[in-house]
Amino acid sequence: MNYTIGIDIGTTGTKTLLIDEAGRIRASAVAGYKLMTPAPGWAEQDPAWWARAATTSVREVVESSGVDPAHVAGVSLSGQMHGLVALDAAGKVLCPAMLWCDQRTSAARAWIENTVGMDRYLRTVLNPPLEGFTAPKLIWLRNNKPGIYKKMASFALPKDYVRFRLTGALCTEESDAAGTALFDVANAQWAWDLMEPLGLDSSLFPAVRRSVDVAGTITARAARSTGLLQGTPVIAGGADNTCAAIGAGIIKQGRVSSSIGSSGVIFAHTDTVRTDPQARLHTFNHSAPGKWYLMGVMLGAGLSLKWFRDTFAQHEMDVEKRTGRDAYEQLSRLAEKAPPGAGGVRFLPYLNGERTPHKNPHARGVYFGISQGTQRSHMIRALFEGVTLGLKDSLDLIEDVAGFKVKEIRATGGGARSAFWRQMQADVFGRPVCTLNHDEGPAFGAALLAAAGAGLYPSITAAVNKTVKVRTTINPNMENHKKYLALQKTFRSLYRSLEPEFNTMEND
Ligand code: XUL
């Protein structure tokens, strides 16, 4: 029997899976790390934490599975997108990595848009240089840390940095390169014609592979720290969203997933390049070679719930400590007690600004409609509803742009574990919501890329067809759906009314 390993470099931790060639999970390990927010809107991590988390978790799965390392056919990685790891000529990290949820780069974004012109930019990159993307981070670094920028010889995306540490070879691959917003998405190459106007040296940009390509092999040093054999192939891998999509079987036009983790994502596979004329959706390269996807991203999905738990749910957290009963589970039980519509309370889930559909880093969270009769259960339900309505905004846009009607949605991520939230998704979307035989997130997709890349399967499609199956289908309650359609109107008009306030608030 052959085995593969998938490593997902997430925002709150790294998850590693060891699977057999039939897709069965033999071992899994998680290693957490913190998120640094040294200033409002900043989000940073030390890339060394990722590398350490990857090596310790790989060692753990190799040891706990009892699998002979000689039978590990390949390793691959997935990771949080858009991060910037600045490296010097010797491959040393020059400063903490700026992450996807870092919002400090508004001035750099505006500079890029004015310098190149949005029409020209969108023609090649197909996506605007949003605050969280890598492009404005590079410009921010040049403007604000010129000493570091001068020493920078190349940059890496988070999982590419970890692969570099495992193999000694630095490269990226199409799905993560697309998220830099410096990539020619239709032609799958760096957007070379934009480098000159932006003053970016082409030598900074690493080689681009396909997700299924062998990108290097485990070095002697990495072999010592992970327990793998030196020479084990390391397959390029993909962005966390494409790997999650692969794990959910989204490798065919018409298939769509909703993923609720820290961020919330609606992901639709497309066989051809499709773009939203207003660039509210992202158009990026899939990890399935030669394919693309449309994606709507909300920045504060699970994060909104985490904020509520950490700020207002001390009681539930105490109960969790005493009894082991998950605080989130307790909160969703409480939300269930309130009726759809949450007694008139509305929640706008824009704690860290929003990408889809508003592209506005200045948007903020809002509770609206609180009355004397409002109870805690209403507040919590309103939060679940606000996040789910935010995802519906992306779903509606995707249907418009992709030109097909979404028949069912595959639910993934932490949010899919709650039966209450799955039913709410079905009711808000007005479509059946499915769960899958695996819900291991991007690490599973990365392990499948390793299987395809190492030749255990002829293609990633074959690997997915063999290992990913729909397990359950939840049908929408159409009565509730009607209510949610009405609610969606207020949800949208509230944002529109408040937009001017959001945009000036920061100056107060
Ligand atoms: C996608 C995005 C997030 C991160 C989180 O554009 O920014 O989903 O990849 O891991």
Boltz pocket constraint, residues with backbone or C-beta under 6 A from the ligand:
constraints:
  - pocket:
      binder: B
      contacts: [[A, 10], [A, 11], [A, 79], [A, 80], [A, 81], [A, 82], [A, 100], [A, 132], [A, 179], [A, 240], [A, 241], [A, 263], [A, 265], [A, 297]]
      max_distance: 6.0
